[in-house]
Amino acid sequence: MKKRLIYSCLVILGVSLSTGCTKNFDKLNTNPNATGANLFNPNFLMSQAQFQFSNTGYDQLLYQSMWSQSLASTYSYYSNGDKYVYGGSFQDYKSRTWNTSYNAASLVYEMKNLVKGNDALSNLDNCGSILLVMMLERVTDAYGDIPYSQALQAKSGISQPVFDTQQAIYTSMLNTLETAIPKLDAAKATPSADLFYGGNIAQWKKLGYSLMLRVAMRLTKVDPATAQKYAEMAYAGGTMTSIADNAGAKADNANGNSNSDANALNVTDDFREVRWGKTLLDYMQSTNDPRLSAIGEISAGTGKAANQTKAAGISTAALQVGMPNGYDLNGGATDISHAPGYPGTSPADPSVSGDAAAPDGKYSRPRYLVYDDYNRVNSILTYGETELLLAEAATNGWATGSAATHYANALAADMQSLAQLNSPSVAVVDAAAITAYVAAHPLVPATALQQINMEYYVETSTMFNFNETWANWRRSGYPVLTPVTYQGQFAVSTIPRRMEYPVTLPSTNGANLAAAVGRLTGGDTFTARVWWDK
């Protein structure tokens, strides 16, 4: 699939067009309502929105990746997530999920405005509806009540939108998907700047129903009847059927659109001290997961210099060790050298002048050629995740097929999907090893929910979709995590279960924010719970 970012001169909040974009600048600049699909190609906005939404970087690395114990770090900059302690750029980064998603959604909203009433471009409109649900689901899952029904309407005079309850938002999202997906029509014009599927409407339908399934399954504890209704509707409608349906957006470093995860992890301190979490790798080692050598490595050399040199390492599965969360390099009681099972320091290389030992050097880092690739694909929603959710729904007794079959499909797909992260493929798992693993790990009814959700944990973590890792942990309770204990925490004896609202909101939308905070048990804190998190 050919994916490239198509640039426009659109300014997100004003739809102000430069002279390089149109001959009608004066008219449009004074009358933005005159903008239409005949003057500006709305397809351009889809690709921008897709990439912007997918390209999360520190948005999820500093918090969600470590709250879910998928990653761990001794670097102080990551204390926000690793130790629940205020760290670098704390206020900025807790707002990133909000800002990234709403900025991307604003592009989609404008795209939908441009095609409104144009039946020939109805596919773009309905794909936009699916994208808006996807984008704002991430926001409400992180923060709780958010602007939804009045969101993105500043051009219409709504600069202080109300915060809808999460319950109302979920009802609206499911209704939107139920309405939009059947309207997709392959006989009409298809999106021409689509980074997901190159405009393939059949795949957009499968994405829509897979998203409907995910939205529905968030409600398993708070509204199981609605969850069942829409899970069964999604299955009947037709969810993803292979890894070819995986939704993601490929970065394009040569044209200034580098992968933001790679931007972060290639910072020297991050590269040296961000490691796979002990919870994740211990589980993968316990099941002899063949993905270990595809996703993890230790430095090929010893000492500090080798451990901060950006080069491929040793990926032998038996050598991969996850780092526990909550440790530092400060020399005290919480120094990493005191961690249970500490594998020892990586000694200084005597051949390197002035080299020092690397305390984290024997812990596994995300494999350099896979995750530090500036052109890596950002994964958003996969066939494997969808099959796991269908397996759980079937385990609940719902009409979504065979739980065992869905689970087996997911195991194979999750391992195969890793190869899609890079081009050419790097994280390739041997086909025979996949077949053997699937055969050795059938779904067992007595432990089905644990098996399904632990695999969901492994898949979303290794695909670097930590927003989803954290959300599904809160929903399912798997994996069973032990909170970190560390001095000066903003969440004591509990792992954060929501994101605090951005610090700018009291001054920009204070009254509506206050109403939303008033509905939170415990107020605007990291330990309060969103509506579906029971």
C-alpha positions as a Python dict, from the first residue, in 0.01 Angstrom:
ca = {
    (1, 'M'): (0, 0, 0),
    (2, 'K'): (141, 335, -102),
    (3, 'K'): (132, 582, 185),
    (4, 'R'): (256, 938, 171),
    (5, 'L'): (166, 1254, 351),
    (6, 'I'): (5, 1517, 133),
    (7, 'Y'): (52, 1867, 262),
    (8, 'S'): (-197, 2146, 242),
    (9, 'C'): (-172, 2500, 360),
    (10, 'L'): (-458, 2452, 602),
    (11, 'V'): (-431, 2617, 940),
    (12, 'I'): (-622, 2399, 1181),
    (13, 'L'): (-818, 2656, 1375),
    (14, 'G'): (-891, 2909, 1106),
    (15, 'V'): (-900, 2746, 763),
    (16, 'S'): (-684, 3036, 647),
    (17, 'L'): (-529, 2959, 307),
    (18, 'S'): (-204, 3106, 178),
    (19, 'T'): (-164, 3252, -169),
    (20, 'G'): (29, 2942, -271),
    (21, 'C'): (-285, 2733, -222),
    (22, 'T'): (-549, 2926, -411),
    (23, 'K'): (-611, 3229, -631),
    (24, 'N'): (-909, 3323, -412),
    (25, 'F'): (-712, 3409, -99),
    (26, 'D'): (-873, 3744, -26),
    (27, 'K'): (-1224, 3610, -60),
    (28, 'L'): (-1158, 3301, 150),
    (29, 'N'): (-961, 3485, 413),
    (30, 'T'): (-1250, 3720, 477),
    (31, 'N'): (-1523, 3461, 434),
    (32, 'P'): (-1408, 3115, 552),
    (33, 'N'): (-1758, 2979, 501),
    (34, 'A'): (-1697, 3012, 127),
    (35, 'T'): (-1439, 2736, 138),
    (36, 'G'): (-1565, 2421, -31),
    (37, 'A'): (-1451, 2094, -183),
    (38, 'N'): (-1439, 2265, -522),
    (39, 'L'): (-1167, 2502, -395),
    (40, 'F'): (-973, 2285, -154),
    (41, 'N'): (-936, 1908, -183),
    (42, 'P'): (-1069, 1768, 147),
    (43, 'N'): (-885, 1441, 87),
    (44, 'F'): (-564, 1619, 187),
    (45, 'L'): (-695, 1653, 542),
    (46, 'M'): (-746, 1280, 590),
    (47, 'S'): (-379, 1188, 555),
    (48, 'Q'): (-269, 1471, 780),
    (49, 'A'): (-517, 1371, 1048),
    (50, 'Q'): (-430, 1002, 1028),
    (51, 'F'): (-60, 1061, 1066),
    (52, 'Q'): (-92, 1324, 1336),
    (53, 'F'): (-320, 1104, 1544),
    (54, 'S'): (-99, 798, 1506),
    (55, 'N'): (233, 969, 1576),
    (56, 'T'): (227, 976, 1955),
    (57, 'G'): (588, 963, 2082),
    (58, 'Y'): (620, 1106, 2431),
    (59, 'D'): (239, 1137, 2441),
    (60, 'Q'): (224, 773, 2548),
    (61, 'L'): (587, 684, 2624),
    (62, 'L'): (619, 896, 2938),
    (63, 'Y'): (294, 779, 3097),
    (64, 'Q'): (91, 497, 2949),
    (65, 'S'): (382, 271, 2852),
    (66, 'M'): (512, 266, 3208),
    (67, 'W'): (186, 277, 3399),
    (68, 'S'): (109, -50, 3223),
    (69, 'Q'): (463, -173, 3303),
    (70, 'S'): (530, -247, 2938),
    (71, 'L'): (840, -30, 2956),
    (72, 'A'): (1056, 85, 3246),
    (73, 'S'): (1327, 345, 3288),
    (74, 'T'): (1584, 468, 3537),
    (75, 'Y'): (1609, 801, 3351),
    (76, 'S'): (1460, 1080, 3563),
    (77, 'Y'): (1268, 1224, 3268),
    (78, 'Y'): (1042, 918, 3278),
    (79, 'S'): (958, 944, 3648),
    (80, 'N'): (605, 1059, 3559),
    (81, 'G'): (517, 712, 3435),
    (82, 'D'): (776, 486, 3588),
    (83, 'K'): (748, 612, 3945),
    (84, 'Y'): (433, 833, 3953),
    (85, 'V'): (654, 1129, 4045),
    (86, 'Y'): (644, 1469, 3878),
    (87, 'G'): (922, 1487, 3621),
    (88, 'G'): (1035, 1680, 3317),
    (89, 'S'): (769, 1883, 3133),
    (90, 'F'): (500, 1723, 3345),
    (91, 'Q'): (220, 1968, 3265),
    (92, 'D'): (299, 1966, 2895),
    (93, 'Y'): (304, 1591, 2854),
    (94, 'K'): (-10, 1518, 3052),
    (95, 'S'): (-187, 1737, 2794),
    (96, 'R'): (-37, 1562, 2490),
    (97, 'T'): (-303, 1293, 2446),
    (98, 'W'): (-570, 1563, 2462),
    (99, 'N'): (-397, 1803, 2224),
    (100, 'T'): (-276, 1548, 1969),
    (101, 'S'): (-616, 1383, 1938),
    (102, 'Y'): (-822, 1702, 1926),
    (103, 'N'): (-586, 1861, 1674),
    (104, 'A'): (-618, 1559, 1448),
    (105, 'A'): (-994, 1551, 1502),
    (106, 'S'): (-1018, 1917, 1402),
    (107, 'L'): (-875, 1828, 1062),
    (108, 'V'): (-1132, 1551, 1021),
    (109, 'Y'): (-1414, 1779, 1132),
    (110, 'E'): (-1311, 2037, 872),
    (111, 'M'): (-1289, 1763, 610),
    (112, 'K'): (-1645, 1661, 690),
    (113, 'N'): (-1757, 2025, 668),
    (114, 'L'): (-1605, 2056, 322),
    (115, 'V'): (-1795, 1755, 187),
    (116, 'K'): (-2121, 1811, 371),
    (117, 'G'): (-2414, 1765, 135),
    (118, 'N'): (-2191, 1638, -147),
    (119, 'D'): (-2323, 1289, -214),
    (120, 'A'): (-2036, 1211, -450),
    (121, 'L'): (-1793, 1244, -157),
    (122, 'S'): (-2006, 1064, 100),
    (123, 'N'): (-1735, 803, 156),
    (124, 'L'): (-1500, 1072, 279),
    (125, 'D'): (-1772, 1197, 513),
    (126, 'N'): (-1842, 853, 658),
    (127, 'C'): (-1474, 761, 688),
    (128, 'G'): (-1442, 1088, 875),
    (129, 'S'): (-1713, 980, 1118),
    (130, 'I'): (-1518, 661, 1189),
    (131, 'L'): (-1199, 860, 1240),
    (132, 'L'): (-1367, 1101, 1483),
    (133, 'V'): (-1487, 812, 1697),
    (134, 'M'): (-1139, 659, 1695),
    (135, 'M'): (-972, 986, 1791),
    (136, 'L'): (-1211, 1099, 2062),
    (137, 'E'): (-1237, 751, 2212),
    (138, 'R'): (-870, 786, 2302),
    (139, 'V'): (-935, 1120, 2473),
    (140, 'T'): (-1234, 1009, 2677),
    (141, 'D'): (-1061, 685, 2775),
    (142, 'A'): (-772, 888, 2915),
    (143, 'Y'): (-955, 1178, 3082),
    (144, 'G'): (-1319, 1077, 3129),
    (145, 'D'): (-1583, 1339, 3051),
    (146, 'I'): (-1473, 1557, 2758),
    (147, 'P'): (-1619, 1797, 2500),
    (148, 'Y'): (-1788, 1578, 2239),
    (149, 'S'): (-2127, 1695, 2114),
    (150, 'Q'): (-2008, 2059, 2098),
    (151, 'A'): (-1641, 1987, 2029),
    (152, 'L'): (-1449, 2134, 1732),
    (153, 'Q'): (-1713, 2400, 1660),
    (154, 'A'): (-1522, 2722, 1733),
    (155, 'K'): (-1594, 2845, 1380),
    (156, 'S'): (-1962, 2821, 1465),
    (157, 'G'): (-1915, 3029, 1779),
    (158, 'I'): (-1884, 2748, 2037),
    (159, 'S'): (-1553, 2831, 2204),
    (160, 'Q'): (-1643, 2684, 2543),
    (161, 'P'): (-1801, 2345, 2472),
    (162, 'V'): (-1975, 2147, 2740),
    (163, 'F'): (-1813, 1831, 2871),
    (164, 'D'): (-2037, 1537, 2788),
    (165, 'T'): (-2048, 1246, 3029),
    (166, 'Q'): (-1850, 946, 2918),
    (167, 'Q'): (-2167, 739, 2922),
    (168, 'A'): (-2330, 977, 2674),
    (169, 'I'): (-2014, 982, 2463),
    (170, 'Y'): (-2003, 605, 2436),
    (171, 'T'): (-2370, 595, 2341),
    (172, 'S'): (-2307, 854, 2072),
    (173, 'M'): (-1995, 681, 1939),
    (174, 'L'): (-2175, 352, 1896),
    (175, 'N'): (-2470, 523, 1727),
    (176, 'T'): (-2235, 707, 1494),
    (177, 'L'): (-2063, 387, 1387),
    (178, 'E'): (-2394, 208, 1344),
    (179, 'T'): (-2505, 485, 1108),
    (180, 'A'): (-2185, 559, 919),
    (181, 'I'): (-2045, 215, 836),
    (182, 'P'): (-2340, 88, 624),
    (183, 'K'): (-2330, 410, 421),
    (184, 'L'): (-1982, 336, 288),
    (185, 'D'): (-2020, 264, -84),
    (186, 'A'): (-1741, 129, -307),
    (187, 'A'): (-1932, 248, -615),
    (188, 'K'): (-1870, 610, -518),
    (189, 'A'): (-1547, 812, -507),
    (190, 'T'): (-1304, 667, -255),
    (191, 'P'): (-1057, 859, -34),
    (192, 'S'): (-754, 950, -245),
    (193, 'A'): (-514, 1040, 37),
    (194, 'D'): (-581, 754, 277),
    (195, 'L'): (-276, 635, 471),
    (196, 'F'): (-456, 332, 613),
    (197, 'Y'): (-595, 151, 310),
    (198, 'G'): (-537, 361, 2),
    (199, 'G'): (-912, 425, -23),
    (200, 'N'): (-1025, 60, -5),
    (201, 'I'): (-1386, 84, 114),
    (202, 'A'): (-1418, -285, 203),
    (203, 'Q'): (-1131, -243, 446),
    (204, 'W'): (-1281, 76, 588),
    (205, 'K'): (-1598, -118, 665),
    (206, 'K'): (-1396, -381, 847),
    (207, 'L'): (-1211, -109, 1037),
    (208, 'G'): (-1542, 51, 1133),
    (209, 'Y'): (-1687, -272, 1267),
    (210, 'S'): (-1362, -360, 1446),
    (211, 'L'): (-1368, -18, 1610),
    (212, 'M'): (-1733, -73, 1704),
    (213, 'L'): (-1628, -397, 1871),
    (214, 'R'): (-1353, -225, 2068),
    (215, 'V'): (-1583, 55, 2179),
    (216, 'A'): (-1847, -199, 2281),
    (217, 'M'): (-1603, -410, 2480),
    (218, 'R'): (-1502, -111, 2692),
    (219, 'L'): (-1849, -145, 2844),
    (220, 'T'): (-1825, -507, 2961),
    (221, 'K'): (-1831, -412, 3329),
    (222, 'V'): (-2049, -104, 3327),
    (223, 'D'): (-2311, -192, 3062),
    (224, 'P'): (-2280, -555, 2949),
    (225, 'A'): (-2611, -552, 2762),
    (226, 'T'): (-2498, -271, 2534),
    (227, 'A'): (-2156, -431, 2501),
    (228, 'Q'): (-2317, -755, 2385),
    (229, 'K'): (-2553, -582, 2143),
    (230, 'Y'): (-2279, -396, 1959),
    (231, 'A'): (-2019, -672, 1978),
    (232, 'E'): (-2263, -904, 1805),
    (233, 'M'): (-2352, -629, 1556),
    (234, 'A'): (-1985, -577, 1475),
    (235, 'Y'): (-1925, -948, 1424),
    (236, 'A'): (-2229, -980, 1199),
    (237, 'G'): (-2125, -671, 1003),
    (238, 'G'): (-1777, -804, 935),
    (239, 'T'): (-1463, -720, 1133),
    (240, 'M'): (-1102, -748, 1013),
    (241, 'T'): (-1014, -1081, 853),
    (242, 'S'): (-634, -1074, 821),
    (243, 'I'): (-328, -868, 907),
    (244, 'A'): (-372, -697, 569),
    (245, 'D'): (-656, -509, 743),
    (246, 'N'): (-433, -371, 1021),
    (247, 'A'): (-473, 5, 1053),
    (248, 'G'): (-157, 210, 1084),
    (249, 'A'): (26, 508, 939),
    (250, 'K'): (382, 486, 812),
    (251, 'A'): (621, 767, 894),
    (252, 'D'): (818, 940, 620),
    (253, 'N'): (1142, 1077, 762),
    (254, 'A'): (1280, 1198, 429),
    (255, 'N'): (989, 1441, 398),
    (256, 'G'): (1001, 1568, 756),
    (257, 'N'): (749, 1330, 907),
    (258, 'S'): (963, 1107, 1126),
    (259, 'N'): (825, 856, 1371),
    (260, 'S'): (794, 1037, 1704),
    (261, 'D'): (858, 722, 1910),
    (262, 'A'): (1191, 696, 1733),
    (263, 'N'): (1256, 1067, 1786),
    (264, 'A'): (1219, 1009, 2159),
    (265, 'L'): (1401, 678, 2191),
    (266, 'N'): (1699, 798, 1988),
    (267, 'V'): (1775, 1067, 2246),
    (268, 'T'): (2095, 940, 2407),
    (269, 'D'): (1961, 922, 2763),
    (270, 'D'): (1642, 753, 2649),
    (271, 'F'): (1829, 503, 2434),
    (272, 'R'): (2060, 414, 2723),
    (273, 'E'): (1794, 382, 2994),
    (274, 'V'): (1451, 295, 2847),
    (275, 'R'): (1400, -80, 2874),
    (276, 'W'): (1127, -340, 2828),
    (277, 'G'): (938, -389, 3155),
    (278, 'K'): (989, -691, 3378),
    (279, 'T'): (615, -768, 3387),
    (280, 'L'): (602, -800, 3010),
    (281, 'L'): (923, -992, 2949),
    (282, 'D'): (876, -1225, 3245),
    (283, 'Y'): (543, -1329, 3100),
    (284, 'M'): (685, -1375, 2753),
    (285, 'Q'): (974, -1582, 2890),
    (286, 'S'): (729, -1798, 3089),
    (287, 'T'): (543, -1892, 2771),
    (288, 'N'): (855, -1929, 2552),
    (289, 'D'): (718, -1658, 2327),
    (290, 'P'): (910, -1650, 1996),
    (291, 'R'): (856, -1275, 1973),
    (292, 'L'): (1129, -1216, 2234),
    (293, 'S'): (1411, -1220, 1981),
    (294, 'A'): (1208, -1009, 1738),
    (295, 'I'): (1138, -725, 1981),
    (296, 'G'): (1423, -721, 2234),
    (297, 'E'): (1800, -692, 2247),
    (298, 'I'): (2092, -610, 2473),
    (299, 'S'): (2393, -410, 2364),
    (300, 'A'): (2647, -594, 2151),
    (301, 'G'): (2924, -440, 2363),
    (302, 'T'): (2979, -366, 2730),
    (303, 'G'): (2999, -42, 2922),
    (304, 'K'): (2834, 297, 2895),
    (305, 'A'): (2975, 389, 2555),
    (306, 'A'): (2846, 72, 2392),
    (307, 'N'): (2508, 101, 2560),
    (308, 'Q'): (2445, 447, 2422),
    (309, 'T'): (2580, 374, 2076),
    (310, 'K'): (2287, 342, 1840),
    (311, 'A'): (2344, 11, 1670),
    (312, 'A'): (2182, -331, 1652),
    (313, 'G'): (2235, -548, 1959),
    (314, 'I'): (2209, -913, 2059),
    (315, 'S'): (1854, -1045, 2030),
    (316, 'T'): (1900, -1401, 2157),
    (317, 'A'): (1576, -1484, 2338),
    (318, 'A'): (1740, -1641, 2643),
    (319, 'L'): (1935, -1320, 2713),
    (320, 'Q'): (1632, -1091, 2725),
    (321, 'V'): (1558, -958, 3075),
    (322, 'G'): (1290, -703, 3164),
    (323, 'M'): (1358, -415, 3402),
    (324, 'P'): (1130, -363, 3703),
    (325, 'N'): (962, -24, 3736),
    (326, 'G'): (1041, 213, 4019),
    (327, 'Y'): (1420, 218, 4024),
    (328, 'D'): (1684, 483, 3958),
    (329, 'L'): (2060, 531, 3933),
    (330, 'N'): (2095, 744, 4246),
    (331, 'G'): (2286, 498, 4462),
    (332, 'G'): (2024, 471, 4738),
    (333, 'A'): (1766, 212, 4836),
    (334, 'T'): (1587, 245, 4502),
    (335, 'D'): (1901, 213, 4293),
    (336, 'I'): (1856, -43, 4016),
    (337, 'S'): (2139, -250, 4162),
    (338, 'H'): (1905, -337, 4453),
    (339, 'A'): (1625, -466, 4230),
    (340, 'P'): (1527, -831, 4284),
    (341, 'G'): (1691, -1049, 4023),
    (342, 'Y'): (1929, -774, 3915),
    (343, 'P'): (2136, -923, 3631),
    (344, 'G'): (2443, -719, 3717),
    (345, 'T'): (2608, -420, 3558),
    (346, 'S'): (2757, -419, 3213),
    (347, 'P'): (3127, -355, 3290),
    (348, 'A'): (3326, -76, 3134),
    (349, 'D'): (3511, -165, 2817),
    (350, 'P'): (3885, -137, 2897),
    (351, 'S'): (3957, -65, 2531),
    (352, 'V'): (3746, 253, 2541),
    (353, 'S'): (3915, 549, 2703),
    (354, 'G'): (3720, 685, 3000),
    (355, 'D'): (3442, 429, 2966),
    (356, 'A'): (3217, 354, 3266),
    (357, 'A'): (2997, 65, 3370),
    (358, 'A'): (2637, 58, 3242),
    (359, 'P'): (2402, -37, 3528),
    (360, 'D'): (2110, -97, 3287),
    (361, 'G'): (2321, -270, 3026),
    (362, 'K'): (2199, -625, 3081),
    (363, 'Y'): (1833, -530, 3066),
    (364, 'S'): (1658, -557, 2730),
    (365, 'R'): (1583, -249, 2529),
    (366, 'P'): (1331, -222, 2244),
    (367, 'R'): (1515, -355, 1943),
    (368, 'Y'): (1697, -70, 1772),
    (369, 'L'): (1628, -157, 1409),
    (370, 'V'): (1257, -204, 1484),
    (371, 'Y'): (1146, 67, 1724),
    (372, 'D'): (1408, 336, 1662),
    (373, 'D'): (1332, 337, 1290),
    (374, 'Y'): (1236, 692, 1190),
    (375, 'N'): (1013, 547, 917),
    (376, 'R'): (834, 292, 1136),
    (377, 'V'): (461, 234, 1107),
    (378, 'N'): (246, 363, 1393),
    (379, 'S'): (-3, 89, 1476),
    (380, 'I'): (-358, 196, 1561),
    (381, 'L'): (-588, -108, 1552),
    (382, 'T'): (-509, -463, 1437),
    (383, 'Y'): (-676, -782, 1326),
    (384, 'G'): (-516, -963, 1620),
    (385, 'E'): (-665, -721, 1873),
    (386, 'T'): (-1002, -762, 1706),
    (387, 'E'): (-983, -1142, 1721),
    (388, 'L'): (-896, -1126, 2090),
    (389, 'L'): (-1197, -907, 2164),
    (390, 'L'): (-1420, -1146, 1966),
    (391, 'A'): (-1272, -1435, 2167),
    (392, 'E'): (-1361, -1260, 2492),
    (393, 'A'): (-1711, -1182, 2368),
    (394, 'A'): (-1758, -1547, 2272),
    (395, 'T'): (-1626, -1654, 2613),
    (396, 'N'): (-1904, -1442, 2760),
    (397, 'G'): (-2153, -1651, 2564),
    (398, 'W'): (-2224, -1387, 2300),
    (399, 'A'): (-2288, -1470, 1934),
    (400, 'T'): (-1944, -1386, 1800),
    (401, 'G'): (-1815, -1724, 1682),
    (402, 'S'): (-1572, -1966, 1844),
    (403, 'A'): (-1356, -1826, 2124),
    (404, 'A'): (-1087, -2088, 2068),
    (405, 'T'): (-1067, -2016, 1696),
    (406, 'H'): (-1051, -1640, 1745),
    (407, 'Y'): (-778, -1683, 2005),
    (408, 'A'): (-567, -1906, 1782),
    (409, 'N'): (-613, -1663, 1494),
    (410, 'A'): (-499, -1379, 1720),
    (411, 'L'): (-183, -1552, 1839),
    (412, 'A'): (-66, -1611, 1483),
    (413, 'A'): (-170, -1266, 1361),
    (414, 'D'): (-5, -1084, 1651),
    (415, 'M'): (330, -1242, 1572),
    (416, 'Q'): (296, -1184, 1200),
    (417, 'S'): (196, -819, 1250),
    (418, 'L'): (537, -730, 1392),
    (419, 'A'): (685, -767, 1045),
    (420, 'Q'): (465, -477, 928),
    (421, 'L'): (636, -224, 1156),
    (422, 'N'): (928, -172, 918),
    (423, 'S'): (995, -178, 547),
    (424, 'P'): (1180, -395, 473),
    (425, 'S'): (1060, -616, 759),
    (426, 'V'): (1287, -656, 1060),
    (427, 'A'): (1078, -806, 1343),
    (428, 'V'): (1006, -1130, 1164),
    (429, 'V'): (898, -1433, 1367),
    (430, 'D'): (968, -1771, 1206),
    (431, 'A'): (652, -1923, 1058),
    (432, 'A'): (722, -2266, 1204),
    (433, 'A'): (775, -2113, 1548),
    (434, 'I'): (440, -1936, 1519),
    (435, 'T'): (261, -2259, 1426),
    (436, 'A'): (423, -2445, 1714),
    (437, 'Y'): (340, -2170, 1964),
    (438, 'V'): (-25, -2157, 1861),
    (439, 'A'): (-54, -2536, 1891),
    (440, 'A'): (110, -2533, 2235),
    (441, 'H'): (-114, -2256, 2374),
    (442, 'P'): (-481, -2340, 2311),
    (443, 'L'): (-750, -2141, 2482),
    (444, 'V'): (-856, -2308, 2808),
    (445, 'P'): (-1209, -2216, 2923),
    (446, 'A'): (-1112, -2195, 3290),
    (447, 'T'): (-840, -1938, 3220),
    (448, 'A'): (-976, -1786, 2899),
    (449, 'L'): (-1016, -1426, 3015),
    (450, 'Q'): (-665, -1420, 3154),
    (451, 'Q'): (-513, -1577, 2843),
    (452, 'I'): (-699, -1344, 2608),
    (453, 'N'): (-615, -1026, 2792),
    (454, 'M'): (-254, -1121, 2860),
    (455, 'E'): (-211, -1173, 2487),
    (456, 'Y'): (-379, -835, 2431),
    (457, 'Y'): (-119, -692, 2669),
    (458, 'V'): (169, -849, 2479),
    (459, 'E'): (34, -751, 2138),
    (460, 'T'): (-41, -387, 2212),
    (461, 'S'): (288, -347, 2400),
    (462, 'T'): (504, -497, 2128),
    (463, 'M'): (319, -300, 1860),
    (464, 'F'): (391, 13, 2069),
    (465, 'N'): (22, 96, 2109),
    (466, 'F'): (48, 182, 2478),
    (467, 'N'): (-267, 394, 2490),
    (468, 'E'): (-458, 75, 2420),
    (469, 'T'): (-242, -133, 2657),
    (470, 'W'): (-327, 97, 2946),
    (471, 'A'): (-696, 123, 2855),
    (472, 'N'): (-745, -252, 2831),
    (473, 'W'): (-558, -315, 3156),
    (474, 'R'): (-800, -83, 3334),
    (475, 'R'): (-1096, -254, 3170),
    (476, 'S'): (-990, -616, 3212),
    (477, 'G'): (-764, -619, 3517),
    (478, 'Y'): (-491, -803, 3323),
    (479, 'P'): (-206, -821, 3378),
    (480, 'V'): (-226, -810, 3755),
    (481, 'L'): (14, -525, 3834),
    (482, 'T'): (179, -420, 4159),
    (483, 'P'): (198, -41, 4205),
    (484, 'V'): (540, 118, 4239),
    (485, 'T'): (643, 263, 4575),
    (486, 'Y'): (869, 565, 4555),
    (487, 'Q'): (918, 890, 4744),
    (488, 'G'): (706, 1191, 4645),
    (489, 'Q'): (441, 1016, 4437),
    (490, 'F'): (129, 1184, 4296),
    (491, 'A'): (-45, 844, 4311),
    (492, 'V'): (27, 649, 4627),
    (493, 'S'): (-35, 273, 4652),
    (494, 'T'): (-218, 270, 4318),
    (495, 'I'): (-130, 284, 3951),
    (496, 'P'): (-275, 595, 3780),
    (497, 'R'): (-612, 515, 3621),
    (498, 'R'): (-681, 837, 3433),
    (499, 'M'): (-500, 1145, 3309),
    (500, 'E'): (-551, 1479, 3479),
    (501, 'Y'): (-710, 1745, 3263),
    (502, 'P'): (-475, 1988, 3081),
    (503, 'V'): (-365, 2279, 3298),
    (504, 'T'): (-493, 2535, 3043),
    (505, 'L'): (-860, 2436, 3072),
    (506, 'P'): (-947, 2634, 3390),
    (507, 'S'): (-867, 2958, 3207),
    (508, 'T'): (-1019, 2863, 2871),
    (509, 'N'): (-1329, 2664, 2967),
    (510, 'G'): (-1344, 2687, 3343),
    (511, 'A'): (-1716, 2647, 3415),
    (512, 'N'): (-1763, 2342, 3197),
    (513, 'L'): (-1442, 2189, 3330),
    (514, 'A'): (-1560, 2241, 3687),
    (515, 'A'): (-1883, 2057, 3612),
    (516, 'A'): (-1688, 1763, 3473),
    (517, 'V'): (-1450, 1756, 3769),
    (518, 'G'): (-1747, 1763, 4004),
    (519, 'R'): (-1865, 1434, 3855),
    (520, 'L'): (-1533, 1261, 3931),
    (521, 'T'): (-1512, 1071, 4257),
    (522, 'G'): (-1204, 1218, 4420),
    (523, 'G'): (-1181, 1509, 4178),
    (524, 'D'): (-934, 1573, 3897),
    (525, 'T'): (-668, 1326, 4006),
    (526, 'F'): (-468, 1045, 3851),
    (527, 'T'): (-636, 797, 4085),
    (528, 'A'): (-997, 881, 3997),
    (529, 'R'): (-1169, 643, 3755),
    (530, 'V'): (-1348, 708, 3430),
    (531, 'W'): (-1707, 587, 3400),
    (532, 'W'): (-1637, 248, 3239),
    (533, 'D'): (-1347, 165, 3474),
    (534, 'K'): (-1510, -40, 3749),
}
